[in-house]
Amino acid sequence: MRALLVAATGLALALALVLAVTAMGAPTGRTSPKPLLTTVPAHP
């Protein structure tokens, strides 16, 4: 019975954490206007 109580408490805390992070919203930020340039190695 004690294990069930601990599991329910952990689930409630995890749900509270998810709701708190969701309530904060997405961080404001911008992406770089410059594209990320990558080069392919020359084939020998």
C-alpha positions, 0 to 999 in steps of 0.5 A: 500500500505504501508503494502505491501511495509513493507512486501516486505522489510521484505521478502527481509531482511529475504532472505538476512539473509538466503543467508548470513548464507548460504554463511558462510558455515557449521561450522567446528567441530568434533564429539566425538569419544566416543559413548554416553552411555545411560542406561535403568532403571531397570524394577520393 
